[in-house]
Amino acid sequence: MGEDSALLLDSKNAEACRRSVELSGTAGVEGFLPRFGRMTLAGMVEYFLVSARHPKAGQLRTEIRRRADPPWIAMLKAWSGEGEEGQPFESPEFEFKKIRPQNWAGDDPGWHLYERRFLGRLREAGFDSNFANGVLQAFAEMAENVVQHSAFDGSGSEGLAGYHVGPRRFAFSICDLGCGFLRSLHEDSRWAGLSSERDAILAVVHKAASRRAGQGEGEGFKQLWKAFADHGAIVRLRSGDTLAAIRLVDGRRVAEVSSMPRIDGAHLNVCCTLGKKSSEKDLEFSLLNH
């Protein structure tokens, strides 16, 4: 496979992903699976966002589910509502959970079991308790953001959360099919002057922008930066036509911004490897059951 085959976070792969969805059924799968024989958690979630609202997405998912390995199957099960009793899926390193705003106020017990399994796997992977607890708090805050900020009326949009944990490394992704960063921030008059997704994402990164009028900086991202300040993590924010990759350098948030094919909603991805500069390549896995 080419060196870019692991990620869907660059323009070439995102476009190939989008084209594969344009094809129906098996033809689409045969264009998709060989190209992305290896993938990351972020790549899976990116593909989900690109394909989620396409009229032929159901056919494509059926074929992928029939032929692919447990990580992909786990994601499809979570989105379709299977496994709602909170039982782990087939892979010990992966687990996905659908975010349902309508159940959030009712304190979904399945979500709390899901969080506890994530915390346990972080500790087993070699992360100390304080850091693991910080990761979990950031994860929970970002899931809460889906409920609170992904729709204009406060009802929230459905979303998907997933994690991948390996020895001394982890990644998590949270996405939604809602309004994205720019439209969400426009709900607060302080940010009405933002004119692009790029501006909106950079306002979140550098100015702690939030749609909550008069309530200060966004608590979810505040916890995110706090949790990963000293661990060399990379945080990716994706909304509309923009992707920002953020690292902390000498205590400052440094964002590398690039243009991407447009998606609905928003996607947050974090990856962290103990003892070295983090890279999603460290969490690459085989998608195909060959």
N, C-alpha and C positions, 0 to 999 in steps of 0.2 A: 504494500500500500504506500501511497505517497505520504510525505511528512505531514501534509495538511489533512489527512483522512480521519484524524481522531476528533476534530472539532467541527462544529457547525457555526462557530462564532466568527468566522471570517466570511467575507462577501462571496467568494467563489463557492464555498460549500453551502452557504445559505441559499444561493441561487440554484445550485444543483438539487438541494432538498426541495425547494419550491417546485422545480420542474418535475421531480419525481411524483409529487402529489397531483400534478396535472394529468398524469397517466392513471388509468383505471386498474384496479385489482392487481393481478399478478404482474402485469407489465410494469406497473409502478414499483412494486417490490423488487423486481429483478433489476431495475435501474438504481434502486436505493441501497439494497443490502450489500452487493459487492463493493460499492464505492466506500461505504462506511462499515467495513468489516471490523474496525476497531473504533471505539467511541468513548466519550466521557459522560458523566452525569449531565453536565451543562449541554453537551451535544444532544442528548436525548430530549431534554426539556425544550431546547431550541426547536428541534424538529416538531415536538408536540405543539408549540405555539404557532409555527408556520402552518401546520396542517389542520389544526383543531376545527376551524370553521369552514374548511373546504368541503364542497358537497360530495366529493369522492373519498374523503378521509376515512369513512367507515370501512370501505372496501380495502383500502390500503392497510389499515390496522388489523383487519381480520387475517390478511395474508402474513403480515409481520408476526402476529401472535402465533400463527400456526408454525412458523419456521424459526423463530428467534429464541435466544437464551433467556433465562429467568429475569435479568434486570429489566428488559423491555416488557416482558409479560407482567412483571410486578407493577410497572407504571400503568399499563392498560387496565389491569384489575382495579387499581386504586381509583382511576378516573371513572370506570364504569360502575363503581359502587360495590364490587366484590370485596370480600374480606372485611366487611364493616364491623365485625366483632373485635377488630383490633389485633388479630393474630398476625405474626410475622409472615412475610412471603417467602418464596423458595430460596432466595439468596441470603446468606447470613450477613453479607456486607451491605446490601441495598435494602431500602424500604421506602415506599411512597405512601402519601396520604392525601386524599382530596380535602380541600378546604371548602367547607360549606357555610357561608355566612348565616344562613337561616338557622343553623344549629349552634352557632357560636355562643349566643347569649345563654343557651341552655347548658353550657359547659360540657361539651362533647367528651364523654369519658374515653372514647377511643383515641382522641387526640392526646390525652394525658398519658395513656399507655404507650403511645407512639413516641412521645418525648422521652419517657423513661428508658425505652429501649435504645434510643439514640444516645442518651447520656451514658448508659452502661457500655455501649460499644466504643464510645470515645475513651472511656477509662481503660477498657481492655486493650485499646490500640496504643496506650502509652501516654495519653494526655493526663496531666495532673488534675486533681478534683477542682481546683479553683478555675483553671482555664476551661475545663469541660463544662462547668456550671455557667461560665460566661458565654461560651458558645451556645449553650442551650437557651439562655436568656435572650441572646441576640436572635436566634432562630425563632423563638416564640414571638418576639416583638415584630419581626418581619412578617410572620404569618398573620398577626393581628393587623398589620398595615393593609393586607389584602382585604380584610373585612371592612376596615374603616375608610380606605382611600381609593378603592378601585372603581367606585360608582358614585355618581353625583348626588344621589338622594341618600347616601349613607347606608344603603342596604348591602353594599358590597357585591363583588362578582365572584363567581366560583374560581378557585385556584388549585394549584397542585404544589405539594412540598415533597422533596426527596432528599435523601442523604446517601452517601457512599463512604464507608469507613474501612481503612486498611491499616496495616502496621505503621504507626507514627504519622499517619496522614488521613485527611478527610476532605470531603467536599459536601456542600449542601446547596440546593437550588430551591427557590420559591418563585412561582410565576402566577399570573392571573390573566384573565381574558377581559379585563376592564378597560378603563379610559386612558391609562398611561400617565407618565409623570407630568407632562406639560398641561394637559387638560385638567388634571387633578389640582395642580398648583394654581391654575387660573380661578379656582373657587375662592381663593383668598386675594383680596384687592392688592395686597403688598406685592404679589407676584404677577399682576396682570400684564406687566410690560414684557414678560418673557415671550420671545417670539419663535423659539425652536425647541425641539427635544434636547438638543445639545445644551442650550441655555438652562433648561429645566434641570437636567441631570447635574450640571456643574453647580447650580444653586443649591441642590441637595448636598453635594459633596463639600462645597467650600463655605456655604452660608447657612447650612442646617435648615434649608427651606422646608416648610410644611404647609398644608392647606388649612391647618387649624388656626384660625384667626385669633390673635392675642394669646396664644398658648406657648409661645417661645419655640425653640428648635424641636425638630421631630425626634421624639424619644427613641423610636426604633433605630434610626441611623446613629444616634448618639451612643446607644448601647453597642451597635455594630462596630463603630470605630474604637470604642473602649475595649471591646473583647479582643480585637486583633492588633492592637497597637504595637506589641513587642514580639510578634510571632511570624513576621514575614509573610503574612497571608496576602492573597490577591482577591480583591472584590470586584466583580463585574456587574454593572448596571446596564440594562437594555430596555429601551422604550422607543416606540416609533421607528425612526430610521437611524438611531444612534446607539452606539455601544461605548461605554467608558470602562476602562480597566484601571483600578485604583490600588496603589501601594502606598504604604507609609514610609517616607524617606526622611531620616533625621527629624522625626516627629511631625512632618508635614504630609498632608495628603497630596499625592501626585497622581493626576488623572491623564491617561492616554486615551484620547477620544478618536473614534473612527466612524465613518458612515457605513450603514448597513441596509440591506433590503428591509422594507417596512414590515413590522409585525403589529398585531393587536395586543393590547395589554402591556405588561411589564414583566421583566425577568431579573431576579437577583441571583448571583452565583458567588459562592465563597469557596476557595480551596486553600489548604494550609498543610505544609509538610514540616515536621519538627526538624530543626537543625540545618535547614537550607532554604534558599529562595524557593518559594512555592511555584509549582507548575502543574497544570492540569495533566500533562504527560505522565506525571507520577501516579495518576489515578485512571489511566487508560485501561480499558478492559475489552475482551472479545465479545462482540455482539452476536456473532454467528455461531451456530451449533454445528460446526464442521468437525 
